[in-house]
């Protein structure tokens, strides 16, 4: 269904007086992924996969607020379940190759990493 009568024809000019900031455009498209949240499947998977005998470092992707929010939620969940955690909150890391999804990485020695990348397709 189309409402062509509402579509402007030709050039459209917008003038803003006494304004600071804002967007004066005919069409604005902001591509932002929906915030991921921990579901039961992720919670169960973490409880089964994350070792309790290692120091767990939870990483979010630097520059991605969405990734950091999910990493912080994972950190709080692991803390509530008595895992040994590095720091007082999730850490941020810049990945050389963009990381997508969530990766669990075991290091030789003491640490285990939970790395939260960009959303799939992000």
LOLUMTOR-477504 format. One record per residue (C-alpha): x, y, z; residue in one letter. Coordinates in steps of 0.5 Angstrom, whole numbers, padded with zeros to 4 digits, always signed. Each point is the difference from the previous one (the first is absolute). Layout:
REM residues N
XYZA/...
***
This chain:
REM residues 122
+0000+0000+0000X/+0003+0007-0002X/-0002+0007+0002X/+0004+0003-0006X/-0004+0007+0002X/+0004+0001+0006X/+0007-0001-0004X/+0003+0007-0001X/+0002+0001-0007X/+0006+0003-0003X/+0005+0004+0005X/-0002+0001+0007X/+0003+0005+0004X/+0000+0001+0008X/+0003+0006+0003X/+0001+0000+0008X/+0000+0006+0004X/+0003+0001+0007X/+0001-0007+0000X/+0006-0004+0002X/+0002-0007-0001X/-0006-0005-0003X/-0001-0003-0007X/-0003+0004-0006X/-0001-0005-0005X/-0006-0003-0004X/+0002-0007+0002X/+0004-0003+0006X/+0002-0007+0000X/+0004-0002+0006X/+0002-0007+0000X/+0001-0003+0007X/-0001-0007+0003X/-0004-0002+0005X/+0003-0001+0007X/+0001-0007+0001X/-0002-0003+0007X/+0002-0006+0004X/-0005-0006-0002X/+0000-0006+0004X/+0004-0004-0005X/+0006+0005+0001X/-0001-0001+0007X/+0000-0007+0000X/+0006+0000-0005X/+0004+0004+0004X/-0001-0004+0006X/+0002-0006-0003X/+0006+0003-0004X/+0003+0005+0004X/+0005-0004+0005X/+0000+0002+0007X/+0007-0001+0002X/+0003+0006-0005X/-0001+0007+0000X/-0005+0002-0004X/+0001+0007-0005X/-0006+0002-0003X/+0001+0005-0006X/-0004+0004-0004X/+0001+0003-0007X/+0003+0007+0001X/-0004+0005-0003X/-0006-0004+0000X/-0005+0002+0005X/-0005-0006-0001X/+0006-0005+0000X/+0002+0003+0007X/-0007+0000+0003X/+0000-0007-0002X/+0007-0001+0003X/-0002+0003+0007X/-0006-0004+0000X/+0004-0006-0001X/+0005+0002+0006X/-0006+0002+0005X/-0003-0007-0002X/+0007-0004+0001X/+0001+0004+0007X/-0007-0002+0002X/+0002-0007-0001X/+0007+0001+0004X/+0005-0001-0006X/+0007+0003+0001X/+0000+0007-0004X/+0005+0004-0002X/-0002+0008+0002X/-0006+0003+0002X/-0003+0000-0006X/+0000-0002-0008X/+0006+0002-0003X/+0001+0003-0007X/+0004-0003-0006X/+0002+0002-0007X/+0000-0006-0004X/+0004+0000-0006X/-0005-0004-0004X/-0007+0002+0002X/-0003-0005+0004X/-0007-0002-0001X/-0004-0004+0005X/+0003-0002+0007X/+0006-0004+0000X/+0003-0004+0006X/+0007-0001+0000X/+0005-0004+0005X/+0007+0003+0001X/+0006-0004+0002X/+0000+0001+0008X/-0004+0004+0004X/-0005+0004-0004X/-0007-0002-0004X/-0003+0005-0005X/-0007+0002-0002X/+0000+0004-0006X/-0006+0004-0002X/+0001+0002-0007X/-0005+0004-0005X/-0007-0003-0001X/+0000-0005-0005X/-0001+0004-0007X/+0002+0006+0004X/
***
